[in-house]
Amino acid sequence: MYSIGKFAKLIGVTPKTLREWDKLGKLTPILVKENGYRYYSDEQLHEYLRRPAVQQERITIGYCRVSSNKQKDDLERQVENVKSYMIARGYSFDVITDIGSGINYEKRGLLQLMDFIIQGKADRVVVLYKDRLLSFGFELFENLCNRFSVVVEIIDNSEKTEEQELVEDLIQIVTVFSCRLPGKRANKAKKMIKELAENDSSEES
């Protein structure tokens, strides 16, 4: 038998999706222990993998990201907003979260999102703001989605000023490269990031 985590990985979905399928009666575990742990059989695995691809439901993926661990409260609010949006539209969905720079293309959540798209398991990607997905290269990501018939929905399309976008881009770039600098140079880079962020905040207020 397979634990829910192992089984989810083998069929390319998340444990949360399996729990939802269990509630809907779409795929019920062969065993649920007293502690609530779900287990699936080898037979269920083979039966699922033998299904034609057209029968495997494509779902909406909500993607939420913040740049650092200090913004976890921000991430929670972002997740709630994205969830509320998808629930209101009746989407069958899952949510992927990331903590990391918008110009880091190796984030675990982003790679998982790409897998969902390429494997034909997503029909829609929902993000709160355009830059929560990627700071650079959004058009390339959108083109990839188009090739796999995946719709990208941006909840808040409010335009930022050119100055705001420039400052945010500079902060992202300096943040990434400062991690590669030694000692004093890294400290100078961090000071620059702080000054850029403070100047941007003061201009907004």
N, C-alpha and C positions, 0 to 999 in steps of 0.2 A: 504493500500500500504506500501511497505518496501523501506527504503532508500537503496542506493547502499551498504553502509557499513553493514547494518543489513542483507540484502539479501545475500551478499557474505559470511557472517558468517554462515547463515543458511544452505547454500549448500556446505560450506567447501572450498571456493576459496578466492582469494583476490579481493578487488575492482579493482585493476589494470587489473586482468584477465577479469572481467566483462566488463571493458571499451574496452579491445581488442576484446572480443566477439561481442560487439555492433558494432565496426568498421567492423568486418568481417561478420556481419549479422547473427551470430550464436545464439545470445540471445539478442533481442532488448528490452529495457525497455518500459513499457506501457506508461510512461509519462516522458518527459524531460522539465523541467521548463526553463524560460527565463534565469535564472542564471546558467543553465547547469546541475543542479542537476537531477540525474536519479532516477526513482522510478519503482518498480516492484510489480506485483499483487500477491495475494494469489493463484490465478489460475496458474500463471507461476511457483510459488514455488512448488505446488503439481505436476504439469506436469514434472518439472525437476526431482523431487525426485522419480517419477514413472518410469523414464527411466532405462532400464537395465544398469548394471554397465559397460558392454562392450562398451556402446555408450558414456560414459563419458570420454572425452579425457584426457590422461595422458600427463603431460607436464614435461619439464626440469626445475629444480630449481637451480638457481645460488645462492650460499651461500657465503656471504662476512662478515668478522668479523675483528674488531680491539679491542685492550684491553682497551682503555680509550677514553674519550671525546676529549682529546688533539690530537687524531689521526684521526679526522674527514676528513681532507684533504686526508689522506692515504686511508680512507674508500671509498671516492669518486673515487679515482684513481683505486682502486681495483674493484669497481662496473663497471667502464667504461671498464676495461680490460676484465672482465668476460662477459659483455654484447657484446663486439666486437667479442669475441670468439664464443658465441652462435649464434649471427646474421650471422657470416661467415659460420656457419654450417647449417643454416636454421632451427634451433630449435624453437619450440613454447615454450616460457619460461616465468618464473616469477623470480624475485630476492628477496631474503630475506637477511636482514642485521642485524647484532648484534654488540653491544658494550659491551665487558666484557671478562673476563679471559677465556683462552682455557681449563681450568680445572673446569669451572663452568658449570655444566650440567643442570642448571635451567634457562638458558637464554631464553627469550621469542621467539626469532627467531629460536633457535635450537629446541625448543619444537614444534614450528609450522612446521619446516622441518620434524620432526619425525612423526607428524600427517599426513602430505602429503604422506609419505612413507607407513605408516601402513594402511591408508585408500585407498591405491591403486591409488592415484592421481598423483604420480610422476613416470616417467620412467627413469629419469637420474638426478644425482646431480653433479653440476660443481663447483669446487672451484679453486682459483688461486694457492694457496699453500696448501699442506697437513695439515700444522699446523694451517691454518685459520679455519679449521673445528674443530679439537680437538687437544690439546697438548698431551693427553694420551687417550688411548682407541679407536684409529682410527680403529684398526682391528676389534673390537667389532661392531663399527658402520658399517663397510664394510660388516661384516657377516650378520647384520640385513638387509642391502640393498639387499644382495644376496638372502635372503629368500623371499623377496618381488619382485624379478626380477628387481631391480633398479640398474642401472650402475652408478659407481662413477668415474668421470673424473677429474684428476688433471692437470691443464694447465701447470704449471711449476714444473717439477720433479727434479730440480737441487738438488743434494745431499749436505747437510751441513756437516761440519766437526763434529766429536764427541764432540769437545770442545764447538763449537757454540750451539749444541743441549743441552749440559749439562748446559751451562749458561742460555739459554732461559728457560729450565725446572725449574732451581733454582729460576729464577726471578718470574715465574708464581706461584710456590709454596709459596714463601715468600710473594708475593703480596696478595694472598688469605688469608693466615693465619694472616698477619699483620692487616687486617681489624677487627680481633677478639681480638686484643690486646689492653690494656688500655695505655693511656698516654705515658710515657717515652719508654716503650717497643715497642710501635707502631712506635715511632720516630726512634728508633734504627733499626727497621726492614726496614723502608723507606730509611734510610741512606745506609743500606746494599744493597737494590735494586738499588739505584743510583750508588753505586760503582761497582756493577756487570755489570750494563748496560754500564757505562763509560769504564770499562776495556775491555768489549766485543767490543765496538766501536773502541777503540784505536788499538786492535789487528787486526781488519778488515782493518783499514786504513794503 
